[in-house]
Amino acid sequence: ISITEIAALIERHGERLLERNIRRYLGLQGNRVNEGIRDTLNSDEKNNFYFYNNGITLTCDSFSYNALQNGDYQVRVENLQIINGGQTCMTIFKTLQQPNLFPQNTPAYVLVRLYQLPTDNDDLVQKITYATNSQNPVDLKDLRANDNLQQRLEMDIQQLGFNYRRKRSDTGTKSTDITSGVAAEAILAVWRQKPHQAKFFTREHFGKLYNVIFTEQLNGAQVVIAVQLYRIAEKRRKRPNPNDPACVRYASCFIAMQMGRRLLKKMNLQMKEIDHRNFEDVTQLINLEGENYFYDSVRDVQKALQVLYGSQEISLQQLAATFRRGDLIEKLQQMEIH
């Protein structure tokens, strides 16, 4: 049915239609799915909305319509409830409230499934609600897995003796395996120098941050090198030595960023110059100096923390919060690498 009909339905009855829905409306700000719905409705692709959206599931006690009509059926419904697709309905309503959009909206439709259920069968309603809301979600990594860029990286990395797992699998990983998720974290931390986003924005690595991480210029050698540095820092985060400072448990992506800067300084290279031709030399240097790069980078983080906090004692809560912010990155980037 037309999205304008959905908006009118919400306008007339409000959130009473969502009493059997598992969630209240989650809003637009910071909700990737709802933002995507709004962006489609505000774009030239609104007429394709039917194909992009999973649709809406409704239940009622009874419904009737005139089967003799050729189309544009008017359906009379009693005790209507939205049990799946409440976020879609509310986002349509909120979007079409924008000035000038509602009256000028070009045709856009959404799939609707309407089930008439006995009034005394709450158990069946619960089962339908559970089933329609609990199917395996498609991770954004899955949607990107067949991108030309991901396929090219898979071939690049394979030629270097590693296996790039661009698709999710239930099989265990080996030391030569690199999942696309780990690659994204490593690249964002080491080469893009956004360690806070690498650690705390993982949901957006294959969404809003995808084109920042996986540029057309990125090659397999750069991916593997970033992952090697990242793994050194992550290994110590998970299994710190007894004498490691507390920041090691929180700062793996920041440490990996500094390790990447040290590596490039030592090799007298820019990141864009790393490729299959110098891959063995770079890897050999990591094997020889990786641990030293780690310790030196830990000291960088300690110095940056001292600049931010001076001599005051830092609680673990403060420490964890610091690595979610960007000001520490600026302090690290200002440090000269020796």
C-alpha positions as CSV (number, residue, x, y, z in Angstrom):
1,I,0.0,0.0,0.0
2,S,1.0,3.6,-0.4
3,I,3.3,5.0,2.3
4,T,1.0,8.0,2.6
5,E,-1.7,5.5,3.8
6,I,0.7,4.2,6.4
7,A,1.5,7.8,7.6
8,A,-2.2,8.5,7.8
9,L,-2.8,5.4,9.8
10,I,-0.2,6.4,12.3
11,E,-1.5,9.9,12.4
12,R,-5.0,8.7,13.3
13,H,-4.1,6.0,15.8
14,G,-0.6,6.7,17.0
15,E,1.4,4.3,19.0
16,R,-1.7,2.4,20.1
17,L,-1.0,0.4,16.9
18,L,2.3,-0.7,18.4
19,E,1.0,-2.2,21.7
20,R,1.9,-5.7,20.5
21,N,5.2,-4.7,18.9
22,I,8.3,-5.7,20.7
23,R,9.9,-2.2,20.7
24,R,8.8,1.4,21.0
25,Y,10.0,3.7,18.3
26,L,13.8,4.0,18.4
27,G,14.0,7.3,16.6
28,L,16.1,8.6,13.7
29,Q,19.2,10.0,15.3
30,G,21.9,7.3,15.5
31,N,19.7,4.5,14.2
32,R,21.2,3.3,11.0
33,V,18.2,1.4,9.7
34,N,15.7,4.2,10.4
35,E,18.1,6.8,8.9
36,G,18.3,4.6,5.8
37,I,14.5,4.5,5.5
38,R,14.3,8.2,5.8
39,D,17.1,8.8,3.3
40,T,15.4,6.6,0.7
41,L,12.1,8.4,1.1
42,N,13.9,11.7,0.7
43,S,15.8,10.6,-2.4
44,D,15.0,10.0,-6.1
45,E,14.8,6.3,-5.3
46,K,11.6,6.6,-3.1
47,N,9.7,4.8,-5.9
48,N,11.9,1.7,-5.3
49,F,11.1,1.7,-1.5
50,Y,8.9,-1.4,-2.0
51,F,11.9,-3.4,-3.2
52,Y,14.3,-2.1,-0.4
53,N,12.0,-2.6,2.6
54,N,11.1,-6.0,4.3
55,G,7.5,-4.9,4.7
56,I,5.1,-4.7,7.6
57,T,3.2,-7.5,9.4
58,L,-0.3,-6.7,10.8
59,T,-2.8,-8.7,12.8
60,C,-6.5,-8.0,13.4
61,D,-9.6,-9.7,14.8
62,S,-11.4,-9.5,11.5
63,F,-11.3,-7.8,8.1
64,S,-13.5,-7.4,5.1
65,Y,-13.4,-5.9,1.6
66,N,-15.4,-5.8,-1.6
67,A,-14.0,-8.6,-3.8
68,L,-15.9,-7.3,-6.8
69,Q,-13.6,-4.3,-7.1
70,N,-10.9,-4.4,-9.7
71,G,-8.4,-2.8,-7.5
72,D,-7.7,-0.1,-4.8
73,Y,-9.5,-2.3,-2.3
74,Q,-10.8,-0.6,0.8
75,V,-10.3,-3.0,3.7
76,R,-12.3,-2.7,6.9
77,V,-10.2,-3.9,9.9
78,E,-11.1,-4.5,13.5
79,N,-8.5,-4.2,16.3
80,L,-5.5,-3.6,14.0
81,Q,-2.0,-4.1,15.5
82,I,1.5,-3.8,13.9
83,I,3.6,-6.7,15.2
84,N,6.6,-6.3,12.8
85,G,7.7,-3.2,10.9
86,G,6.8,-0.7,13.6
87,Q,10.1,1.1,13.0
88,T,9.3,1.4,9.3
89,C,5.8,2.8,10.0
90,M,6.9,5.4,12.5
91,T,9.9,6.5,10.3
92,I,7.5,6.9,7.3
93,F,5.2,9.0,9.5
94,K,8.0,11.2,10.9
95,T,9.6,11.6,7.4
96,L,6.4,12.6,5.7
97,Q,5.8,15.2,8.4
98,Q,8.6,17.3,6.9
99,P,7.5,20.5,5.2
100,N,6.5,20.2,1.6
101,L,7.4,16.4,1.4
102,F,4.0,14.9,2.2
103,P,1.9,16.6,-0.6
104,Q,4.6,16.4,-3.2
105,N,5.6,12.8,-2.5
106,T,5.9,10.7,-5.7
107,P,4.3,7.2,-5.4
108,A,6.1,5.0,-2.9
109,Y,4.7,1.7,-1.6
110,V,5.4,-0.8,1.1
111,L,4.6,-4.5,1.3
112,V,1.9,-5.3,3.9
113,R,0.9,-8.7,5.3
114,L,-2.4,-8.8,7.2
115,Y,-3.4,-11.8,9.3
116,Q,-6.9,-12.3,10.7
117,L,-6.5,-14.2,14.0
118,P,-8.9,-15.5,16.6
119,T,-9.4,-13.0,19.4
120,D,-8.6,-15.7,22.0
121,N,-5.3,-16.8,20.4
122,D,-2.7,-14.6,22.0
123,D,-0.2,-17.5,21.9
124,L,-0.3,-17.5,18.1
125,V,0.2,-13.8,18.0
126,Q,3.2,-14.1,20.2
127,K,4.7,-16.9,18.0
128,I,4.2,-14.8,14.8
129,T,5.7,-11.8,16.6
130,Y,8.7,-13.8,17.6
131,A,9.2,-15.5,14.2
132,T,9.0,-12.3,12.2
133,N,11.4,-10.5,14.5
134,S,14.0,-13.2,15.2
135,Q,15.2,-14.4,11.8
136,N,19.0,-14.3,11.3
137,P,19.8,-10.6,10.8
138,V,22.0,-9.8,7.7
139,D,25.2,-8.3,8.9
140,L,26.4,-5.3,6.8
141,K,29.6,-7.4,6.2
142,D,27.4,-9.9,4.4
143,L,26.0,-7.2,2.2
144,R,29.5,-6.0,1.2
145,A,31.0,-9.5,0.8
146,N,30.5,-9.6,-2.9
147,D,31.7,-6.1,-3.7
148,N,34.3,-6.0,-6.5
149,L,36.7,-4.4,-4.0
150,Q,36.3,-7.2,-1.5
151,Q,36.8,-9.8,-4.2
152,R,39.9,-8.1,-5.5
153,L,41.4,-7.9,-1.9
154,E,40.7,-11.6,-1.6
155,M,42.8,-12.4,-4.7
156,D,45.5,-9.9,-3.6
157,I,45.8,-11.4,-0.2
158,Q,45.8,-15.0,-1.4
159,Q,48.8,-14.3,-3.6
160,L,50.6,-13.2,-0.4
161,G,50.0,-16.5,1.3
162,F,47.0,-15.5,3.4
163,N,43.3,-16.2,3.2
164,Y,40.9,-13.3,3.2
165,R,37.6,-14.4,4.6
166,R,35.1,-11.8,3.1
167,K,32.1,-14.1,3.9
168,R,31.0,-15.2,7.3
169,S,31.6,-18.9,8.1
170,D,31.2,-21.2,11.0
171,T,34.6,-22.8,10.5
172,G,37.5,-22.0,12.7
173,T,40.2,-19.5,11.7
174,K,43.9,-20.2,11.2
175,S,46.8,-17.9,11.7
176,T,46.9,-17.2,8.0
177,D,43.1,-16.3,7.9
178,I,42.1,-12.6,7.9
179,T,38.4,-11.9,8.4
180,S,37.0,-8.8,6.8
181,G,35.9,-7.6,10.2
182,V,39.4,-7.7,11.6
183,A,40.8,-6.2,8.5
184,A,38.4,-3.2,8.8
185,E,39.5,-2.6,12.5
186,A,43.2,-2.9,11.6
187,I,43.0,-0.6,8.6
188,L,41.0,2.1,10.4
189,A,43.4,2.1,13.4
190,V,46.7,1.7,11.6
191,W,46.4,3.5,8.3
192,R,43.4,5.8,8.7
193,Q,44.5,6.8,12.2
194,K,41.1,6.6,13.7
195,P,41.6,4.1,16.5
196,H,38.6,5.2,18.5
197,Q,36.3,4.4,15.5
198,A,38.2,1.1,14.9
199,K,37.3,-0.1,18.4
200,F,34.0,1.5,19.2
201,F,32.3,2.0,15.8
202,T,32.4,-1.6,14.6
203,R,28.7,-1.5,13.5
204,E,29.6,1.2,11.0
205,H,32.7,-0.3,9.5
206,F,30.7,-1.8,6.7
207,G,28.2,1.1,6.7
208,K,29.0,4.7,7.0
209,L,32.7,4.1,7.4
210,Y,33.1,1.6,4.6
211,N,34.4,4.0,2.0
212,V,36.8,5.5,4.5
213,I,38.3,2.1,5.3
214,F,38.1,0.3,1.9
215,T,39.2,2.8,-0.6
216,E,39.9,1.8,-4.3
217,Q,43.6,2.4,-3.7
218,L,43.8,-0.2,-0.9
219,N,45.8,-3.3,-1.7
220,G,46.2,-6.7,-0.2
221,A,49.7,-6.0,1.2
222,Q,48.5,-3.0,3.1
223,V,45.7,-5.0,4.6
224,V,48.0,-7.8,5.8
225,I,50.6,-5.4,7.2
226,A,47.9,-3.5,9.1
227,V,46.5,-6.8,10.5
228,Q,50.0,-8.0,11.6
229,L,50.5,-4.9,13.7
230,Y,47.0,-4.9,15.0
231,R,47.3,-8.5,16.1
232,I,50.5,-7.8,18.1
233,A,48.6,-5.1,20.1
234,E,45.4,-7.1,20.4
235,K,47.3,-10.2,21.7
236,R,48.7,-8.2,24.5
237,R,45.4,-6.6,25.3
238,K,43.8,-10.0,25.7
239,R,46.8,-11.5,27.6
240,P,48.8,-8.6,29.2
241,N,52.0,-9.2,30.9
242,P,51.9,-8.7,34.7
243,N,54.1,-5.5,34.4
244,D,52.2,-4.0,31.5
245,P,50.6,-0.6,32.3
246,A,46.8,-0.5,32.6
247,C,46.4,1.4,29.3
248,V,47.5,-1.8,27.4
249,R,44.1,-3.3,28.2
250,Y,42.2,-0.4,26.6
251,A,44.5,1.1,24.0
252,S,45.3,-1.7,21.5
253,C,44.0,0.3,18.5
254,F,45.9,3.4,19.6
255,I,49.1,1.4,20.1
256,A,48.6,-0.2,16.7
257,M,48.3,3.2,15.1
258,Q,51.7,4.3,16.6
259,M,53.2,1.0,15.5
260,G,52.2,1.7,11.9
261,R,53.7,5.2,12.1
262,R,57.0,3.7,13.4
263,L,57.1,1.1,10.7
264,L,56.7,3.6,7.9
265,K,59.4,5.8,9.5
266,K,61.8,2.9,9.6
267,M,61.1,1.9,6.0
268,N,61.1,5.5,4.8
269,L,57.8,4.8,3.1
270,Q,54.3,6.2,2.8
271,M,51.4,3.8,3.3
272,K,50.5,4.1,-0.4
273,E,53.9,2.7,-1.3
274,I,53.4,-0.6,0.4
275,D,52.6,-3.3,-2.1
276,H,53.5,-6.9,-3.1
277,R,57.0,-5.8,-4.2
278,N,58.2,-4.7,-0.7
279,F,55.7,-6.9,1.2
280,E,58.4,-9.5,2.3
281,D,60.8,-6.8,3.5
282,V,58.1,-5.1,5.5
283,T,56.9,-8.4,7.0
284,Q,60.4,-9.3,8.0
285,L,60.9,-6.0,9.7
286,I,57.7,-6.6,11.7
287,N,58.9,-10.0,12.8
288,L,62.2,-8.5,13.9
289,E,61.1,-5.2,15.5
290,G,57.3,-5.7,16.2
291,E,57.8,-6.2,19.9
292,N,60.0,-3.1,20.2
293,Y,57.5,-1.1,18.2
294,F,54.8,-2.2,20.7
295,Y,56.7,-1.1,23.8
296,D,57.7,2.2,22.2
297,S,54.1,2.8,21.2
298,V,52.9,2.0,24.7
299,R,55.2,4.7,26.0
300,D,53.7,7.1,23.5
301,V,50.3,6.4,24.9
302,Q,51.5,6.9,28.5
303,K,53.1,10.3,27.5
304,A,49.9,11.4,25.8
305,L,47.9,10.5,28.8
306,Q,50.3,12.5,31.0
307,V,49.8,15.5,28.7
308,L,46.0,15.2,29.1
309,Y,45.8,14.5,32.8
310,G,49.1,15.7,34.3
311,S,50.0,14.1,37.5
312,Q,46.5,13.4,38.6
313,E,45.6,9.7,39.2
314,I,43.4,8.3,36.4
315,S,40.7,5.8,37.3
316,L,40.0,2.8,35.1
317,Q,36.7,4.3,34.2
318,Q,38.4,7.5,33.1
319,L,41.0,5.5,31.2
320,A,38.4,3.5,29.3
321,A,36.4,6.7,28.5
322,T,39.5,8.5,27.2
323,F,40.0,5.9,24.4
324,R,36.6,6.6,23.1
325,R,37.5,10.3,22.4
326,G,39.5,11.9,19.6
327,D,41.7,14.3,21.7
328,L,44.2,11.6,22.6
329,I,44.7,10.9,18.9
330,E,45.7,14.5,18.3
331,K,48.3,14.3,21.1
332,L,49.8,11.1,19.6
333,Q,49.9,12.5,16.1
334,Q,51.8,15.5,17.3
335,M,54.6,13.3,18.7
336,E,57.7,12.8,16.6
337,I,58.4,9.2,15.9
338,H,62.0,8.1,16.6
